[in-house]
Amino acid sequence: MTTSNELRLLPWTGPDGKPCFLSTDDSGGYMSRLADNIESVQLGTATELLDKAIDMLAATDTAPDDMRLLAKDLTGALRDTLRVATSRGHRLAASETRCS
């Protein structure tokens, strides 16, 4: 089983907003694959929102309410993307430690 410093940060939080972690040696297991798929969706959503933001910022007639909604959506996407990056960074560091 994975050691405590090799827990995988999952791309979602618990009901109370606290981070969720996975302890497994099976990177192809159900929960690992589910987390990988959700990370992929989250990164895709961030890409779509970035494209939308570029278009909205270039437009001269964007309503303030639309900009506020975009900012809210971008904030959520940034939070998710940072969680994915943190999780992947920890897993990369853990695999480099095992290879040394």
BAVOFI-206801 format. One record per residue: residue in three letters; z negated, y, x negated of N, C-alpha, C, O, CB in turn; residue number from 1. Coordinates in steps of 0.05 Angstrom, whole numbers. Glycine has a CB too. Example, Ala and Ser with C-alpha at 12.3 -4.5 7.8 and 13.67 -1.06 7.14 Angstrom:
BEGIN
ALA,-156,-114,-264,-156,-90,-246,-156,-66,-264,-169,-66,-285,-181,-89,-226,1
SER,-142,-45,-257,-143,-21,-273,-157,1,-258,-161,23,-268,-114,-12,-282,2
END
This chain:
BEGIN
MET,0,-24,-17,0,0,0,0,25,-18,-9,23,-41,-25,0,19,1
THR,9,46,-8,11,72,-23,-17,82,-29,-36,77,-13,27,93,-7,2
THR,-20,96,-51,-45,108,-58,-48,134,-42,-28,144,-31,-48,114,-88,3
SER,-72,144,-40,-77,167,-23,-61,192,-31,-55,209,-15,-107,174,-23,4
ASN,-54,194,-57,-39,218,-66,-9,214,-62,7,231,-69,-44,224,-95,5
GLU,-1,190,-51,27,185,-46,33,183,-16,54,172,-8,35,159,-59,6
LEU,16,194,1,21,193,30,45,211,36,49,232,23,-4,203,45,7
ARG,61,203,54,85,218,62,77,238,84,67,230,105,108,200,72,8
LEU,82,263,79,79,284,100,101,280,120,125,282,113,78,313,88,9
LEU,94,276,145,114,271,166,124,298,177,110,318,175,102,254,189,10
PRO,148,297,188,160,323,197,151,332,225,164,347,238,190,319,198,11
TRP,127,324,232,115,333,257,85,336,253,74,325,234,122,314,281,12
THR,73,350,271,43,353,270,31,338,294,45,330,313,35,383,271,13
GLY,5,334,292,-10,321,313,-14,341,336,-7,364,334,-36,310,303,14
PRO,-26,331,358,-30,349,381,-47,374,375,-44,394,388,-44,333,403,15
ASP,-64,372,355,-81,395,347,-68,412,326,-81,431,315,-108,385,338,16
GLY,-43,406,319,-28,422,299,-33,414,270,-23,427,252,-35,451,302,17
LYS,-50,394,266,-55,384,239,-33,367,229,-19,354,245,-82,369,238,18
PRO,-28,366,202,-7,350,191,-11,320,196,-34,311,198,-4,355,161,19
CYS,10,305,198,9,276,201,21,264,175,40,275,163,25,267,226,20
PHE,9,242,167,17,229,142,23,199,148,12,188,166,-4,232,120,21
LEU,40,188,131,47,160,133,40,146,107,47,156,85,77,156,140,22
SER,26,124,108,20,108,85,35,82,87,28,65,103,-11,103,82,23
THR,56,78,70,71,54,70,86,51,44,93,70,31,91,53,94,24
ASP,91,26,37,108,20,13,137,15,22,154,11,5,97,-4,-2,25
ASP,142,14,48,168,7,59,183,32,67,180,42,90,165,-12,83,26
SER,200,43,49,215,67,56,237,62,77,249,80,87,227,79,31,27
GLY,242,36,82,262,29,103,249,20,129,263,11,147,280,8,93,28
GLY,222,23,131,208,15,155,214,34,179,226,55,175,178,14,150,29
TYR,205,25,202,211,40,227,202,69,225,217,88,230,198,27,250,30
MET,177,74,217,166,101,217,180,118,195,185,142,199,136,101,212,31
SER,186,106,173,200,121,152,228,129,161,237,152,157,202,104,126,32
ARG,242,111,174,269,117,185,267,138,207,284,156,208,283,91,195,33
LEU,247,136,224,244,156,245,239,184,232,251,203,241,220,148,263,34
ALA,222,185,212,216,210,199,242,221,186,247,245,187,194,207,178,35
ASP,257,203,173,282,212,160,301,224,181,314,244,176,296,188,146,36
ASN,304,211,204,321,220,225,312,247,236,329,265,241,323,200,248,37
ILE,287,250,240,276,275,251,280,298,230,287,320,238,246,273,258,38
GLU,276,292,205,281,312,184,310,321,185,316,344,182,274,301,156,39
SER,328,301,188,357,308,189,363,326,213,379,345,210,373,282,191,40
VAL,352,320,236,356,337,259,344,365,254,357,385,261,342,325,284,41
GLN,321,367,243,308,393,237,325,409,218,329,433,223,280,389,226,42
LEU,336,397,197,352,412,178,379,420,191,389,442,185,358,395,153,43
GLY,390,403,209,414,410,223,409,434,242,426,452,244,424,387,239,44
THR,387,434,255,380,456,273,377,482,257,386,503,266,353,450,288,45
ALA,364,481,234,361,504,217,388,515,209,392,540,208,344,498,192,46
THR,407,498,202,434,506,194,448,520,217,460,541,214,450,482,185,47
GLU,446,509,241,458,521,265,446,548,271,460,567,277,455,503,289,48
LEU,419,550,269,406,576,274,414,597,253,417,620,260,376,573,274,49
LEU,417,589,228,426,607,207,453,618,214,458,642,211,425,594,180,50
ASP,472,601,222,498,610,229,497,629,253,512,649,253,516,585,237,51
LYS,480,623,272,477,640,296,466,667,287,475,688,297,459,627,317,52
ALA,447,667,269,434,692,260,455,709,246,456,734,250,411,686,241,53
ILE,472,697,229,492,712,215,511,726,235,518,749,232,508,694,196,54
ASP,519,711,256,536,723,276,522,745,292,534,766,297,545,701,296,55
MET,497,740,300,483,760,315,478,786,299,479,808,310,456,749,326,56
LEU,472,783,274,467,806,257,492,822,252,491,847,248,454,798,231,57
ALA,515,809,253,541,823,249,550,837,274,565,856,273,562,803,240,58
ALA,540,828,297,548,840,322,533,867,326,510,869,318,542,821,346,59
THR,546,885,339,533,912,343,520,914,370,506,933,376,554,934,340,60
ASP,525,894,388,514,896,415,493,875,421,490,868,445,537,893,434,61
THR,479,864,401,459,844,406,434,857,418,423,877,408,451,830,379,62
ALA,426,846,440,402,856,455,376,850,439,374,830,426,401,844,483,63
PRO,357,868,441,331,864,427,317,838,436,306,824,419,313,887,433,64
ASP,319,831,461,307,806,470,320,782,457,307,762,450,308,803,501,65
ASP,346,783,453,360,761,440,352,759,411,349,737,400,391,766,442,66
MET,348,782,398,339,782,370,311,771,367,305,756,348,340,810,359,67
ARG,293,777,386,266,767,386,266,736,389,252,722,375,249,780,408,68
LEU,282,727,408,284,698,412,295,684,387,286,663,379,303,691,436,69
LEU,315,696,374,326,685,349,305,685,328,303,665,313,350,702,340,70
ALA,290,706,325,268,707,305,248,685,310,238,672,291,255,735,305,71
LYS,241,680,335,222,659,342,234,632,334,220,615,322,215,660,372,72
ASP,259,627,341,272,601,335,274,598,305,270,576,294,299,600,348,73
LEU,281,619,290,284,617,261,257,612,248,255,597,228,296,643,250,74
THR,236,623,259,209,619,248,202,589,251,191,577,232,188,636,263,75
GLY,207,577,274,202,549,277,219,531,259,209,512,247,207,540,306,76
ALA,244,539,256,262,524,238,253,526,209,254,507,194,291,533,241,77
LEU,244,550,201,234,554,174,209,537,169,206,524,148,228,583,168,78
ARG,191,537,188,166,520,186,174,491,182,163,478,165,149,524,211,79
ASP,193,481,198,201,453,196,214,447,169,209,427,157,220,446,219,80
THR,231,466,160,246,462,135,226,462,112,230,446,93,267,484,132,81
LEU,206,479,112,186,479,91,170,453,91,163,443,69,167,503,95,82
ARG,165,442,114,150,417,116,167,394,104,157,377,89,143,410,145,83
VAL,193,394,110,211,374,99,213,377,68,211,357,54,240,377,111,84
ALA,215,402,58,217,406,30,191,398,16,192,386,-6,222,436,24,85
THR,168,404,28,143,396,16,140,365,15,132,354,-5,119,408,33,86
SER,148,352,37,146,323,38,164,311,17,156,292,3,154,313,66,87
ARG,189,320,15,208,309,-4,199,315,-33,203,298,-51,236,320,1,88
GLY,188,339,-37,178,345,-64,156,327,-73,155,318,-95,169,374,-65,89
HIS,137,321,-54,115,303,-61,125,275,-67,116,262,-85,95,303,-38,90
ARG,144,266,-51,155,239,-55,170,237,-82,169,217,-95,173,231,-32,91
LEU,185,259,-89,199,259,-114,180,259,-137,184,244,-157,217,284,-115,92
ALA,159,275,-136,139,276,-157,125,248,-160,120,239,-182,118,298,-152,93
ALA,119,235,-137,106,209,-138,124,188,-151,115,171,-166,98,201,-110,94
SER,150,189,-145,169,170,-156,172,175,-186,176,156,-201,196,170,-142,95
GLU,172,200,-195,174,206,-223,150,197,-238,152,188,-261,179,236,-228,96
THR,127,199,-226,102,190,-238,102,159,-242,93,149,-263,77,198,-221,97
ARG,113,145,-222,114,116,-225,134,107,-246,130,86,-258,122,103,-198,98
CYS,155,123,-250,176,115,-270,167,122,-298,179,111,-317,202,130,-263,99
SER,147,139,-302,139,147,-329,122,126,-342,113,130,-365,124,173,-328,100
END
